[in-house]
């Protein structure tokens, strides 16, 4: 607010010179206009205070999030339990096993997908 020439109190206490010649300004019009200006200044100051408070909250939130990101980047990675982990290697192994069952390996024929439970039992018994 460096460019503001007058504050609210200066506007409120401003005294205008009365002219000897002519009617001059209507005092009630001047007072009404100054009341409007003071209301505007009050609204501007309230907006500035509200935005300043919001800015401070957002800066604090950014600082907290930055701290959380830096803490998570430097924290040691926990190794997940082997049975529940879905690492890339586990996924690749599963995919490879599935491809072998569906397409078969070059040395063995592909297993039929529509094999019933009874047929599987007789095949395994042979």
Secondary structure, DSSP 8 states (H G I E B T S, - for coil): -TT----HHHHHT------SSS----HHHHHHHHHHHHHHHHHHHHHHHHHHHHHHHHHHHHHHHHHHHHHHHHS------TTT---HHHHHHHHHHHHHHHH--TTS----TT--HHHHHHHHH-
